[in-house]
Amino acid sequence: MSTLSIRVPEDLKEKASRLARKNKMSFNAFVNQWLQIAVAREDTLEWMESRLNNKNRELLIYEFGDFLNKPKQGKEPSVTEINRLL
């Protein structure tokens, strides 16, 4: 683990501190969580771009829509099973 010192506007720090308290987190945990989210987002976008590079956009959209419209066979969970998982 490393230590990092950054400069942020006071109002941003206050808002982030408020959000951290609202979520019952330390300011440090809150900042770590959002940094992880930002890095994961960038990693995901880079991965998607590398996988979709030089692909026909319209065809991808059509195929994705077609995929979403295909019904999935399977058993719907019962209310008991859903409640057990909650």
C-alpha positions as CSV (number, residue, x, y, z in Angstrom):
1,M,0.0,0.0,0.0
2,S,1.3,3.4,-0.9
3,T,0.5,6.9,0.4
4,L,-0.6,9.6,-1.9
5,S,-1.0,13.3,-1.4
6,I,-3.3,15.1,-3.8
7,R,-4.7,18.6,-4.0
8,V,-8.5,19.0,-4.5
9,P,-10.8,21.9,-4.2
10,E,-12.2,22.3,-0.7
11,D,-15.8,22.0,-1.8
12,L,-15.1,18.7,-3.6
13,K,-13.4,17.3,-0.5
14,E,-16.3,18.4,1.7
15,K,-18.8,16.8,-0.6
16,A,-16.7,13.6,-0.9
17,S,-16.4,13.5,2.9
18,R,-20.2,13.9,3.3
19,L,-20.8,11.0,0.8
20,A,-18.3,8.8,2.6
21,R,-20.0,9.4,6.0
22,K,-23.4,8.8,4.3
23,N,-22.1,5.4,3.1
24,K,-20.6,4.7,6.5
25,M,-17.1,4.7,5.0
26,S,-13.9,6.5,5.9
27,F,-12.8,9.2,3.5
28,N,-9.8,7.0,2.5
29,A,-12.0,4.0,1.7
30,F,-14.4,6.2,-0.3
31,V,-11.6,7.6,-2.4
32,N,-10.1,4.2,-2.9
33,Q,-13.4,2.8,-4.0
34,W,-13.9,5.5,-6.6
35,L,-10.3,5.2,-7.9
36,Q,-10.9,1.5,-8.4
37,I,-14.1,2.1,-10.2
38,A,-12.5,4.7,-12.5
39,V,-9.5,2.4,-13.3
40,A,-11.8,-0.6,-13.9
41,R,-14.0,1.5,-16.2
42,E,-10.9,2.6,-18.3
43,D,-9.6,-1.0,-18.4
44,T,-13.0,-2.2,-19.6
45,L,-13.3,0.4,-22.3
46,E,-9.8,-0.4,-23.5
47,W,-10.5,-4.1,-23.6
48,M,-13.8,-3.5,-25.4
49,E,-12.1,-1.2,-27.9
50,S,-9.4,-3.8,-28.6
51,R,-12.0,-6.5,-29.1
52,L,-14.3,-4.4,-31.3
53,N,-11.7,-2.6,-33.3
54,N,-12.5,-2.7,-37.1
55,K,-15.9,-4.3,-36.5
56,N,-19.0,-3.1,-38.4
57,R,-20.9,-1.0,-35.8
58,E,-24.4,-1.5,-37.4
59,L,-23.8,-5.3,-37.5
60,L,-22.7,-5.4,-33.9
61,I,-25.8,-3.5,-32.8
62,Y,-28.1,-5.7,-34.8
63,E,-26.4,-8.9,-33.5
64,F,-26.5,-7.7,-29.9
65,G,-30.2,-6.8,-30.2
66,D,-30.9,-10.2,-31.7
67,F,-29.0,-11.8,-28.8
68,L,-31.1,-9.9,-26.3
69,N,-34.3,-10.9,-27.9
70,K,-33.6,-14.7,-27.8
71,P,-35.5,-16.3,-24.9
72,K,-33.4,-18.2,-22.4
73,Q,-34.6,-21.6,-21.4
74,G,-34.6,-22.2,-17.7
75,K,-36.6,-22.4,-14.6
76,E,-37.8,-19.2,-13.0
77,P,-36.8,-19.0,-9.3
78,S,-39.6,-19.4,-6.8
79,V,-40.5,-16.7,-4.2
80,T,-38.9,-18.9,-1.5
81,E,-35.6,-19.1,-3.5
82,I,-35.5,-15.4,-4.1
83,N,-36.3,-14.6,-0.4
84,R,-33.6,-17.1,0.7
85,L,-31.0,-15.2,-1.4
86,L,-32.0,-11.9,0.0
